[in-house]
């Protein structure tokens, strides 16, 4: 499963034009923290990587027995990070991990016939997804999350089993929230 996860991520990033070798990765046992270089356009993550990842996961699952199949939760956020002798730290990292642990994201994947559920922070949705038609902003549902001390709005989509359009048509036109964050991009995938 771990090999399948890394193969799927590398394939999706590479097919999207994001050099996998340029991304810093920290293994999390059953997942991976991916730090994308700040010069990579964020819309590649929200549009191209997600568009490539869902079919790659489906191909992996069709080629493997039930025990090796992957269903993936993925969080997208951007912000400042700091490196020390133990790895990376920062509020942006904490937010990405909290998004990934949101009950709404777990339920989105559990209730999906697909293999991928994605959550984006309010900042990432407002600054990247909302302005890029290729990111399909109408496919996202707005949710309020509460994980540890993090309470915020986030946006969830299921790329390979989309929510009905009539439920979200107005979501993409919502007024943006307060921007936050800075350079660097964070994605974390979890099996």
Secondary structure by P-SEA (a helix, b strand, c coil): caaaaaaaaaaaaaaaccccccbbbbbcccbbbbbccccccccccccaaaaaaaaaaaaaaaacccccbbbbbbbbbbbbbbbcccccccaaaaaaaaaaacaaaaaaaaaccccbbbbbcaaaaacccccccccccccbbbbbbbccccbbbbbbbbcccccccccccccccccccbbbbccbbbbbbcc
